[in-house]
């Protein structure tokens, strides 16, 4: 078996890949993998290359907001799963499921019926009230969602039940068709208008601290990938029971769409995302090709840049502590890091933030060339 070794300057150690594993790393992409590498190559390195979260000695626990979002999506998936005949009995029956999974995860315990691929670890809460705050938020989301969506079960002749967790996978492109990209859509809303069924992509957002404005979404390529893949799959194979062209895309901000009584969901309540144009769609392939080229450079140079962000490091990234240790040791390449004892320091981060879309050569001064350390194993 052919192997490929790369020396990582941050640890002074070599990492080795089989040809097959390196091929997957370079050529198999998803929306989450692409976003992670573009937003912060160092986090990508921790998570997908050395996989430090799987090392018990590293004691890495997931961030509450990410676990919260995962569990909320799980509960909403169950709401519309094919096994559900009449939906949950009440908002309470739905919130009880959320609380059961949430409580189990907070203690690092298993929960009967949860998805097997989940790795159950204790949540790393920053303060005591965080658990209660997120618990209350989850209960409200369940209540609002139940009131807004139970009509799909109560009036099946009037409304077409949405399709959930649609995998759009295995589209090959690029030189020699070696690149592959997949995506997962939370929900496809099917609406019958004058005997014509139209499809709408709906993406759930469980966070409350983000402004999903039209301007913000125009710069987010996640929906471009969804639209691109849907159009390809729709033209090649029926991914829905009733073949339907894509008519629009929406964000469903779960905390913002409130309903204390049954009130059927209307797409106008959601945040509409602008459909792509041919120029934007063509940029998706280039985005992936560039990501592969930059990832290859990172490995060959043994260097993974870090892009600290105040609103992400402390709230989302599970490798915040490891990153802090590394950055604190960094003295020579960029002196601004000498003051960066903690990457979530707002004032310092605002001075060193570099756009994640910059090319590696433009952010060379941000590269992490650390002294040999035993932090990673």
C-alpha positions in Angstrom: 0.0 0.0 0.0 1.4 3.4 -1.0 1.7 5.9 1.8 2.3 9.7 1.9 4.0 11.5 4.8 3.9 15.1 5.8 5.9 16.9 8.6 3.7 19.2 10.6 5.7 22.1 12.0 3.3 22.7 14.9 4.2 19.3 16.4 7.5 18.4 14.7 5.9 15.0 13.9 5.0 13.3 10.7 1.5 12.3 9.7 1.0 9.5 7.2 -1.9 8.8 4.9 -2.6 5.8 2.7 -3.2 6.7 -1.0 -6.9 6.0 -0.5 -7.2 8.2 2.6 -5.3 11.1 1.0 -7.5 10.9 -2.1 -10.6 11.1 0.1 -9.1 14.1 2.0 -8.3 15.9 -1.3 -11.3 15.0 -3.5 -14.3 14.2 -1.3 -16.1 17.4 -0.1 -19.3 18.3 1.6 -20.7 21.7 2.6 -19.6 21.2 6.2 -16.1 20.1 5.2 -15.7 23.0 2.8 -17.0 25.6 5.3 -14.7 24.3 8.0 -11.5 24.4 5.9 -12.3 27.9 4.5 -13.3 29.4 7.8 -10.2 28.0 9.7 -7.7 25.6 8.3 -6.3 25.0 11.9 -9.6 23.7 13.1 -9.9 21.6 10.0 -6.5 20.1 10.9 -7.6 19.3 14.5 -10.9 17.9 13.4 -10.4 16.0 10.1 -6.7 15.3 9.9 -5.3 14.3 13.3 -8.8 14.0 14.7 -7.8 15.0 18.2 -11.4 14.8 19.4 -11.2 11.0 19.2 -8.2 11.0 21.6 -9.5 10.5 25.2 -6.3 12.1 26.5 -7.2 15.4 24.8 -10.4 15.7 26.9 -12.3 17.6 24.2 -15.9 18.2 24.8 -18.5 19.6 22.4 -19.7 23.1 22.7 -23.3 23.5 24.0 -24.6 25.5 21.0 -23.5 22.8 18.5 -24.9 20.0 20.5 -28.1 22.0 21.0 -28.4 22.5 17.2 -27.8 18.8 16.5 -30.4 17.6 19.0 -33.0 20.2 17.7 -32.5 18.9 14.2 -32.9 15.3 15.4 -36.2 16.1 17.0 -37.5 18.0 14.0 -36.4 15.1 11.8 -38.4 12.7 13.9 -41.4 15.1 13.6 -41.6 14.4 9.9 -39.9 10.9 9.7 -41.8 8.3 7.6 -42.5 6.4 10.8 -44.7 9.2 12.1 -48.3 8.7 11.2 -50.1 11.4 13.2 -47.2 13.5 14.4 -46.4 14.0 18.0 -49.4 14.0 20.3 -48.8 17.5 21.6 -46.0 20.1 21.9 -45.2 18.5 25.3 -44.6 15.1 23.8 -42.2 16.7 21.4 -40.3 18.8 24.0 -40.1 15.7 26.3 -38.0 14.0 23.6 -35.8 17.0 23.3 -35.3 17.2 27.1 -34.5 13.5 27.3 -31.8 13.7 24.7 -30.5 17.0 26.0 -30.2 15.8 29.6 -28.5 12.6 28.6 -25.9 14.4 26.4 -25.3 17.0 29.2 -24.2 14.1 31.4 -22.3 12.2 28.8 -24.9 9.4 28.8 -26.5 7.4 26.1 -30.1 8.0 25.2 -32.3 5.1 23.9 -33.2 5.5 20.3 -30.6 8.2 19.5 -28.6 7.9 16.3 -25.8 5.4 16.6 -23.2 7.5 14.8 -23.3 10.2 17.5 -20.4 10.2 19.9 -21.8 10.9 23.3 -19.6 13.2 25.4 -20.2 15.5 28.3 -21.0 19.0 27.1 -18.5 21.7 28.0 -20.8 24.3 29.6 -19.2 27.7 30.2 -21.6 28.7 33.0 -24.4 27.1 35.0 -27.3 29.1 33.5 -26.3 28.1 30.0 -27.9 24.7 30.4 -31.2 26.1 31.7 -31.2 28.8 29.0 -30.8 26.4 26.2 -33.2 24.0 27.7 -35.9 26.7 27.7 -35.1 27.7 24.2 -35.4 24.1 23.0 -38.7 23.6 24.7 -40.0 26.8 23.0 -38.8 25.7 19.6 -40.6 22.4 20.0 -43.8 24.2 21.0 -43.6 26.7 18.1 -42.7 24.1 15.6 -45.5 21.8 16.6 -48.1 24.5 16.3 -46.8 25.6 13.0 -46.4 22.2 11.4 -49.0 19.8 12.9 -51.4 20.7 10.1 -49.5 18.5 7.7 -50.9 15.6 9.7 -54.2 17.1 10.7 -55.1 18.1 7.1 -53.2 15.7 4.8 -55.6 16.3 1.9 -54.8 20.0 1.9 -51.0 20.0 2.5 -48.2 17.9 1.1 -46.0 16.5 3.8 -42.4 17.9 3.5 -39.5 15.6 2.7 -36.7 15.7 5.2 -32.9 15.2 5.2 -32.5 14.8 1.5 -29.0 13.7 0.7 -27.6 15.1 -2.5 -24.5 13.1 -3.1 -21.9 11.8 -5.4 -21.7 14.5 -8.0 -18.3 14.3 -9.8 -16.7 17.2 -11.5 -13.4 18.9 -12.2 -10.3 17.5 -14.0 -10.9 13.9 -14.8 -14.1 14.0 -12.7 -12.1 13.2 -9.6 -13.8 15.7 -7.3 -17.0 14.7 -5.4 -19.3 16.9 -3.4 -22.4 16.1 -1.3 -24.9 18.1 0.6 -27.8 17.5 3.0 -31.0 19.5 2.9 -33.0 19.8 6.1 -36.3 19.9 4.4 -38.0 20.1 1.0 -41.3 21.9 1.1 -43.7 20.7 -1.7 -46.4 23.1 -2.6 -49.2 22.5 -5.1 -50.1 25.6 -7.1 -52.8 25.2 -9.8 -52.1 21.5 -10.1 -48.4 22.1 -10.4 -46.1 20.9 -7.6 -43.2 23.1 -6.8 -40.3 22.4 -4.5 -38.7 24.8 -1.9 -35.5 24.1 0.0 -35.8 24.9 3.7 -32.8 25.1 6.0 -33.4 25.1 9.8 -31.4 27.5 11.9 -31.5 26.9 15.7 -29.1 29.7 16.7 -30.5 33.0 17.9 -27.4 35.2 17.6 -27.1 35.4 13.8 -28.7 38.0 11.5 -29.8 36.1 8.4 -30.3 39.1 6.3 -30.5 39.1 2.5 -27.0 40.7 2.4 -25.6 38.0 4.7 -27.1 35.2 2.7 -26.0 36.5 -0.7 -22.5 35.8 0.5 -23.2 32.3 1.8 -22.5 29.6 -0.8 -24.2 26.8 1.2 -27.5 27.4 -0.6 -25.7 27.7 -3.9 -24.4 24.2 -3.4 -27.9 23.0 -2.5 -29.5 24.7 -5.5 -26.7 23.4 -7.8 -27.0 19.8 -6.5 -30.8 19.8 -6.5 -30.9 20.9 -10.1 -28.4 18.2 -11.1 -30.3 15.5 -9.2 -33.7 16.7 -10.5 -32.5 16.5 -14.1 -30.9 13.0 -13.6 -33.2 11.3 -11.1 -36.3 11.9 -9.1 -35.2 12.7 -5.5 -38.8 13.5 -4.5 -41.9 11.3 -4.7 -43.5 14.0 -6.8 -41.0 15.3 -9.3 -40.9 19.0 -8.8 -38.7 21.9 -10.1 -37.0 24.0 -7.5 -38.9 27.2 -7.1 -37.2 28.9 -4.1 -35.0 28.6 -1.0 -35.7 29.7 2.6 -34.2 29.8 6.1 -36.4 28.7 8.9 -35.2 30.6 12.0 -36.7 28.3 14.6 -36.6 30.7 17.6 -38.1 33.6 15.6 -41.2 31.9 14.1 -43.4 31.9 17.2 -46.8 30.3 17.5 -48.6 29.8 20.8 -51.6 28.2 19.1 -52.0 26.1 15.9 -51.3 28.4 12.9 -50.2 26.7 9.7 -46.8 27.7 8.4 -46.6 30.1 5.5 -43.4 30.4 3.4 -43.7 34.1 3.6 -42.9 33.9 7.3 -39.5 32.5 6.5 -36.4 34.3 5.2 -36.1 34.0 1.5 -32.7 33.2 0.0 -31.9 34.6 -3.4 -31.7 32.0 -6.1 -28.3 31.7 -7.9 -27.4 32.8 -11.3 -25.1 31.0 -13.8 -22.1 33.0 -12.9 -22.5 32.3 -9.2 -23.2 28.6 -9.8 -20.0 28.3 -11.8 -18.0 29.7 -8.9 -18.9 26.6 -6.8 -16.6 24.3 -8.7 -13.8 26.9 -8.5 -14.4 27.2 -4.7 -13.8 23.4 -4.2 -10.9 23.3 -6.6 -9.2 26.2 -4.8 -9.9 24.5 -1.4 -8.2 21.3 -2.6 -5.1 23.3 -3.9 -4.8 25.2 -0.6 -5.2 22.0 1.5 -2.5 20.4 -0.5 -0.2 23.4 0.2 -1.0 23.3 3.9 0.1 19.7 4.1 3.2 20.1 1.9 4.3 23.1 4.0 3.3 21.5 7.2 1.5 24.7 8.1 -2.2 25.4 8.9 -3.3 29.0 9.3 -5.7 30.0 12.0 -8.4 32.6 11.6 -9.6 33.6 15.1 -13.1 35.0 15.2 -14.7 36.3 18.4 -18.2 35.0 17.6 -17.0 31.5 16.7 -13.9 30.5 18.7 -15.5 30.5 22.1 -19.0 29.5 21.1 -18.5 26.9 18.4 -15.0 25.6 18.1 -14.3 22.6 20.4 -10.5 23.1 20.0 -10.4 26.6 21.6 -8.1 25.5 24.4 -5.7 23.6 22.2 -5.6 26.6 19.9 -4.9 28.9 22.8 -1.9 26.9 24.0 -0.4 26.9 20.5 -1.0 30.5 19.9 0.5 31.5 23.2 3.8 29.7 22.2 3.9 31.6 18.8 6.5 34.4 18.9 8.3 34.8 15.6 6.1 34.6 12.5 3.6 37.3 13.5 4.3 39.3 16.6 0.6 40.2 17.0 0.1 36.7 18.2 2.5 37.3 21.1 -0.4 39.2 22.8 -3.0 36.6 22.0 -3.2 34.6 25.1 -6.7 33.6 24.3 -8.1 33.6 20.7 -11.5 34.8 21.9 -10.1 38.1 23.2 -12.4 40.5 21.3 -10.0 43.4 21.0 -7.0 41.4 19.9 -8.9 39.2 17.5 -10.4 42.2 15.7 -6.8 43.3 14.9 -5.6 40.0 13.5 -8.7 38.7 11.7 -8.0 37.8 8.1 -10.7 36.9 5.6 -11.0 33.1 5.2 -11.2 33.6 1.5 -7.7 35.0 1.2 -5.2 32.8 -0.5 -2.6 31.1 1.7 0.3 33.1 0.2 -1.6 36.3 1.2 -1.8 35.2 4.8 1.6 33.6 5.1 2.3 35.8 8.2 -0.6 34.0 9.9 0.8 30.6 9.5 1.5 28.7 12.7 5.1 27.6 13.0 5.3 26.3 16.5 8.0 24.8 18.6 7.9 21.0 19.1 5.2 20.2 21.6 3.6 17.1 23.1 0.2 18.6 23.1 -0.9 16.4 20.2 -0.4 12.7 20.1 
